[in-house]
Amino acid sequence: MPGFHNDHLAKLILRVTCAGLLIMHGSNSLIHGIQHIKEMVRNAGLPEFISYGNLVGEFFAPLFMIVGYKTRIAALLVAFNMLLSILIAHTDIMFMRNDFGGWMIELNIFYMMTAIAVFFAGAGKYSVSRGVGRWD
């Protein structure tokens, strides 16, 4: 349909949806701390400092995605963060459904897959970088 095709607007909506929703989780970690994440990382047998990557993957990378600066790098960080969250915190429910039939890890998968889509799509012209550059 003529007039409704706008790849740049679609990229903006994709970026803001993924990052805008995820940044709420990251801001909660900034406000209340990441002690619970440190505990999960320790229980997984990994060094505790890895926990700080959660702040990168759930707050700082989404912030970069929203404004559209180094968007592809930020999207990869978000996707990797979500993969780690599944492997560290959700292996016990990975193949389970909730009471309504939904996949127990569907939110993590949503963030991971939309971040991967942003990586391949890039920032678009409605961004700080104007979509110019290898990583935007």
Sequence and secondary structure as in RCSB ss.txt:
>XXXX:A:sequence
MPGFHNDHLAKLILRVTCAGLLIMHGSNSLIHGIQHIKEMVRNAGLPEFISYGNLVGEFFAPLFMIVGYKTRIAA
LLVAFNMLLSILIAHTDIMFMRNDFGGWMIELNIFYMMTAIAVFFAGAGKYSVSRGVGRWD
>XXXX:A:secstr
 TT   HHHHHHHHHHHHHHHHHHHHHHHHHH SHHHHHHHHHTT  GGGGGHHHIIIIIHHHHHHHTSSHHHHH
HHHHHHHHHHHHHH GGGTT B TTS BTTHHHHHHHHHHHHHHHH   SSSTTTT STT 
